[in-house]
Amino acid sequence: MNAILIVDDEKNTREGLRLSLEDEFDVYISSNIKGAKDVLDNEHIDVLVTDLRLGAEDGMKLIELALKMPQPPISIMMTAYGSVDTAVEAMKRGAYHFVTKPLNIDQLEILIKRALNTRSLKEENSELKKQVQKKFTISNILGKSSAMQPVFETIEQVAQSKATVLIDGENGTGKELVAKAIHNLSGRPKSKLITVHCAALSPQLLESELFGHERGAFTGATEKRIGRFEQADGGTLFLDEIGEIDSSTQVKLLRVLGERKIERVGGNKTISIDVRLVAATNKNIPELVSNGEFREDLYYRLNVV
């Protein structure tokens, strides 16, 4: 049975709603935000129905609090006719809908059931998408060879973490396809997967490509440019042939991995980013480290998995 939390400072409203809804739902009631928060913290609530005015308290604050929970309830605002604009604003900020007082219990019950049905359909759709994605992503990208099964299993395990990944292998072994599979299974498939082929760019161009630049940063920089890290924010950045990057870019990349922040070339503004980094190389990075051509600390930052 779905659980509903009714929050109203008027006892008659609370009790009336409980009596009307308790045959079909587990109903909890509270007269204030503190009591409501206690219920939300200790019970799984599917639907929160709160008045806009809770004495001197603001019901919108309760909805905002509820929406920040790991499994937020569907939130419905009760309001007087004169406060409809505020209720509409509540919907813009995440509430599912609003009802006006005096309440029509039948309409409220229909609204609650419709909200629960909509959420159920969304959850089923999301789960089906995950199953289809998991079933087809790896096999379609990399094939179905039994010899590749250990690779598939590793990709699935790695994809669910936020760890930086370093893929090594000869040219033509499908490193970019592995990166794509990791991205698609990472929980960020709707976000961007952006690829940079490091070996194809000079050091100056690579720096600008990755971090962007401000207008006038160097000769020819006539306009501000957003770099690949910013473009990939919320998604995945794939750096192919990372063994080719120069020492200066290595230092900047090390900072990004440590601080999750960048600065555009020629700028002094620090920009926070949320990017999953996947790198690939056909070179022997440990050998490059031994020869002083690749930073050891960067190698260990990249080679988390």
N, C-alpha and C positions, 0 to 999 in steps of 0.2 A: 504494500500500500504506500502511495506517495505521501510525503510529509510536507505539511504547510505550516508556516509561521505567520500568525496574525499579530501585528503590532499597532495598537491604538490606545491613546490615553483615556478613551471613553469606555468604561466597563461594559455598558450595554451593547456597544458595537462589537467588542471582543467576544463576549459571551454569545451574542446572537449569531455571529459568524461561526463560532465553534459548533453550536447546536445544529446549524444548517449544513455544515460540511463534514462533520465527524463520521457520518455513515460511510463516506467514500474516501476519506483521507485521514491520516494521522495528523491531528491538529494541535499545534503548540501556540500559546498566547503570551504576550508581554505588553506592558504598558509604557516601556521606555527603551532607549537604545542599549543601556547596560544589560538589562535582562534579555533583550533580543540577541546581543552579542554572546552572552553565555549559552543560549540555545544553539546559535550558529556554530560555536566552538565545540559543542559536545554532541550535537545531533546532525545527521545528514538531512538537510532541509532542501526539498526540491523547489518549493515556491515560497517566496517572501512577499507578503501583502502588508504594506505599511502605509499609515496615514502620513500626509505631508507634514502636518503639524502634530507634534507629540508634546503637548504642553509648551514649554519654552524651547524644546529641542526640534531640530530639523530632520525630517524623515529622509531627506536626500542624503544626508551624511551616513545614515544607516545603509542605504542602497549602495553608496560608494564603497563603504566598508565591505559589504557582502560581495560586491563585484571583484574585489581584490583577493577573495578566497581561492584556494586551489581548485575547488569544485563549486563555483558560484551558483547560488540558486537563481531561478527565474524571478525577476523582481517586478512587482506590480504596485503602482502608486495609487492610493486613495486620496481624493482631493475634493474640496468644495468647488462649486461652479466658478467662483471668482478667482480660483488659482489654477485654471486650466493651462495658462501659459507656462506656469512653473512646471506643471506635470509634463507638458510637451518637452520642455528643456530637460527634464529627467530622462525622457526617452532618448533624447539625443546623446545623453551621457551614459546610456547603457540599460535603462529600465526597459522591460518588455512592452508594457502598456500602462494605461491608467484607467481608473473608473471614478465617476463623480458621485458625490453624496447628495441626497440620500441614496443608499446603495440599492441596486436591484440584484438580489441574491442569485437569481437564475442566470442573469447575464454574467455575473462574476464567476459563477461555477463553469459556465461555457467557456469563458476566457481562460480560466485556469486549465481546463482540459485541453483546449486548443494549444496553449503554450506547451504543455507537457507532451502532446502529440508531435508538435513541431520539433521539440528538442530530441525526442526519441527518433524521429526520422533522420535528423541531422547526425545523430550518433551512429545510427545504422549505416548511413551513407558514408560516413567517415571510416567506419570499420571495414566496409566493403572495399573502399578505395585503398586502404592499407593492405588488405589481403591481395587485391589484384596487383597492386604495385610490387609487393614482395614476391608474388608468384612470377611476374613477367619481367621485372626490371633486370635482374642479374642474368637470367637465362637468355633474354632477348639481346642483351648487350654483349655478353661474353660466351654464349653458347651453352650447351647442355652436357658437355663431356664429363664423364665420371671422374676423370683425372683432375678436373677443375673443381671438384666438390670441396676439397679443403680450402681452396682460394675463396669460393663462395661463402663458406662458413666464416672465414676470417673477415671478409668484407662486411657481412651482416653484423658481426660483433663490433668491428671498428666503427661502423657507420653510426651506431647508437650513442657513441661517446662524442665529446667535443674535442678530442685530442687531435693534435697536428699529425698528419700522416706523411711519411716519405716512401714513395714507390720507386724501386730501382729495377732496371731491366734493360735489355738491348732494345734498339729501335725496332718498331714493328711488333712488340709483344703486348700491345694493348694497354699501355699505362694510362692513357687519357680515358679509355673506356672504363677502367677500374675507378678512376676519379669520378666519372659520371655516375657509376653505380653507387659509390659511397655517398655522393650528394643526394641522389634520389631516395636513398634509404635512411637519410640522416635526420628526418623530421623537418628538413628545410626544403622539400622538393618544389614548393611553390615559389621559393625565392630564387635568386639568380645564381647560376654557376658561370663564373667568368674565368676564361683561360688566357694566360699570358705565356707566350713562347719566348723565354728569356734569351735564348741563343740568337734570336733574330734581331736583337736590338743592341745598339751601342750603350755603354754605361750611362751617358747623359739621357738618352731617350728612354732607357729602361727605368731610370729614377723618376722621370716625368710620367711615364706610363703607369707606374705603380702608385705613386704618391700624389700625382697631379702637380700643377704649378699655378702660381699667381701671375697676373698680367705683368710683363716686364721682368720676369724672373731671370730671363736670359735672352740673347739675341733671337728674335723670331717669335717670342712668347707674347703675341699681340692680344691674346684673350686668356682669361682664367680657364683652367682645365681641371675637371674632376678626375682623379686617378682611379685605378682599378680597385684599390682597397675600399674607397668610398662607394664605388658603384656596386661592390659585392656586399655591402653592409647588410647583415641579416641573412646572408647566404654563404656561398663557398667560393674561394679563390684558388684556382689551380695554377701553380707555377711549374711549367714544363721546362726541363733542362736547367734545373736550379744550380747545377754544378758549374754553370757558365757565368754566374753573376760576379761582378767585380767586388773588391774588398770594401769600398765605400758603401755600396748597396747592401752588402752583408751586414754591416754595422747597423744600418737603418732597419733592416728586416729583423735583426735580433731585438731591437728596441720594440718593434711592433709586437713581436711574440711575447715579450715580457710585460709590456704595459697596455697593449691593445689600444694604442693611440698613434696617430700620425701627424705630420706637418707637411703641407704642400711645399714644393720647391719655391723658394723666394718668399715664403710666408712665415709668420710666427704664431699663428693660431693653432692650438692643439685640438685635434679632432678625435673623439672617441669612436671606436668601430667595434662591431660584433661580426667577425668573419671567421669561418672555419677554413683553415689553410691546409691544402693538400699539395704536396710537391712531388716531382718526379725527376729522375736522372738516369742517364745511361752510363754515367761515370762511376768510378770507384771513389766514393766520397772519403772513406777512411784514408785512402792513399793520398788524396788531395790534402787532407788535414795534416798528414805526416810530412808532406812537401811544403807546408805553409801556404797553400793556395786556397784553403777554405777554413774558416774559423771553426775550431773545435766546439766552442760553446753554442754556435749556431747549429752545427750538426746535431748536437744532442737535443736542442730545442725542436728541431725538425723531426728527428727520428724517435718521437715518442712511441709511435706504433710502427 
